């Protein structure tokens, strides 16, 4: 998973970018991944000011509306890629059109259901659901 992150300053710097130009740039990047056969999913996220945080540090959990005053970088979107190695994911992240000071791409491997104990009742239920919905 490529997790697209940016500081508030980096996002503010993008505010003047022509939306059609941004779509063209990101669209070319997405198309390159589609043609390479590695893109599984890609989504952007709504403005953090519209989000909420459910903090489970206490009982009951505390719900806080965005924006988040203490956040240095916000998670702005993601790509799910099907690649052979971490190195290949790094190469795709290096090609991201979202560049400049304050923009970062975090890379994390997404675990699969096969990595969990297959004799667990909840894993079996989830596997059955995934099979029934065509996800496996």
Helices and strands as residue ranges (DSSP letters): E 2-7, H 8-14, H 19-36, E 39-44, G 48-50, E 52-55, E 62-65, E 73-81, H 86-94, E 103-107, G 113-115, H 121-132
